[in-house]
Amino acid sequence: MNIIISGKNIDITEGIRSAVNSKLGKLERYFTPDTDVNVTLSVEKERQKVEVTIPVKGRLIRSEQVSNDMYVSIDLVEEVIERQLRKYKSKLINKKQDVSNFQKDFIEDEDLEDEDIKIVRMKRFGMKPMFPEDACVQMELLGHNFFAFRNAETNEVNVVYKRKGNTYGLIEPEN
């Protein structure tokens, strides 16, 4: 497993590098040696943020944790990644996904959690064409964190969503 550490607004000290390698090194039992683990550490005011992204054959395993202490953020991010792996292991196998990035012992371990994803509610609604800015206003009026709409410019279905720091994101399909 190759841990690639980068920083934004922070000098990566040997102590931080050691903490990242020690904590995320625990994930080696899940991944093959050639798997890349991208770690980005950043500091914004009082926020100490750790982002971990692990690309595995067309999928991304990702976690982002923020606290007021970098070492706490590192601990939290490792726990979340491990929980994600345990929770979705059976989904990867059952869907016949490429599991070549994962250790054989992890894939064959049958003691791990096996939670089924259950859709408990379904909604249908008409999508009138609107601009992304109008969709953000509509999302705010509804009090939701995301809003699906038909983009008036492209006629494609898009999603706007609320981000941290009162900013917005837009998801649109690739062409």
Secondary structure, 3 states (H helix, E strand, C coil): CEEEEEEECCCCCHHHHHHHHHHHHHHHHCECCCCEEEEEEEEECCEEEEEEEEEECCEEEEEEEEECCHHHHHHHHHHHHHHHHHHHHHHHHHCCCCCCCECHHHHHCCCCCCCCCCCCCCCCCCCCEECHHHHHHHHHHHCCCEEEEEECCCCCEEEEEEECCCEEEEECCCC
